[in-house]
């Protein structure tokens, strides 16, 4: 059985997600530049909606754009399944650890150019 994979080059220069902003009344909001960039990426995506199952997402950022690869994760009978039920977004777990290590393990997390994540 062939494993389906979706691959696309999105030719929009990558931008880092801006930090949330807070109004004088305490209301948090996403900066306009971030919202505009996310809208551009959403509109540029031409692939399918993967409705079920676990996925592997690979992103490669260059000055010309972002290479995106999405494919289903197939079960490997030789590898034990997840032991815990972590429900948060994987990128939020990573961001918390990377931000915490700023100035401790490295000067700035901008130094990190390759990041592999797994949630089990």
N, C-alpha and C positions, 0 to 999 in steps of 0.2 A: 504494500500500500504506500503510495507516494504521499509525502507530507506536504500540505499546501503551505506556501510561503508568499507573502506580499512584500514587494520591494518598490520603493519610490524615492526619487531624489526631489526634494522640495527646494526650489531655487530662490529661497528667501534668506537673506543673511541672518544667522542666529542672533538672538538677543537674550540676555539673562533676565529671568523673571524679577521684576521690581519688588522691593519689600512693601508690605501693606502699609497704607497711610491711615492716619487717624484724624478725624475732624475735632474741632474744639469741644463738640458735644460727646466725643467718645465713640463715634461711629467709625468702624474700620472699612476701608475700601481699597480696591486694587487700582494702581496707577493706570491712567489712560493709555500710556505707551504700551504697557503689558497687555491690557485688554485688546488693543489694536493688533498687536503681534499675534496673540492667541487666535484672534478672529481670522487673520491672514493664513495662519497654519491650517486652521479648520477648513477654510474654503479651498486651500490648495490640495488637501488630501483627496485622492481619487479612488481609494481602495474600499474594500468591503467592510462591513460591520461584523466583527467576530463576536457573536452573541453568547457562545457557550465555551466552557473549558478554560484551562490555564494557557497563558501566552508568554512568549519570549519576545521582547522588544529590544532592538539594537538601534542605537542612534550614533551617527558619526557626523560631527559638526566641522564645517570648513567655512572659509570666508565666502564661498559661493553658495552655501546652503547647507541642508541637512539630509543625510542619507538615512532612510527609515526602512527597517526590516522587521516585519511582524510574522510570527509563525506559532502554531500551536505547540505546546509542550506535551510530548508523549510520555506515557508512563514507562519507566524502566524497571522491570521486575527485580533487577539486581540492587536497586537503590531503595532504601527504606523510605516510606512516605512521611509526610509532615507529622511532627510530634505535638505541635502546638497550633493554636488557631489565632494567628495574628491577623487582625482585621484592618489595620491602618494601611494607607498607601505606602508602597515600598520607598518611594522617593522622599516621603516625609520622615521615615525612619532614618534614611541616609543623611538627609539634610541636618537633622538634630545632632547626629554624631559628628559630622564634618564641621559644623559650626562650633560645637563644643571643643574640638581639637585645634581650632584657630589659635595661634600663638603658643600652643603647647607642643603639638606634634609637627607643626609646620607654621611658617610665618602667616600664610593666608591660603584658604582653600582654593583660590584661583590657581595655585600651583598644580592642582590635581588635573591631569589631562585624560585619564582613563579610569573608569569606575564600573565595576561589575557588581550587580546586586542579585540576591536571591532571598526569597522569603519562604521559610519552611515551618 
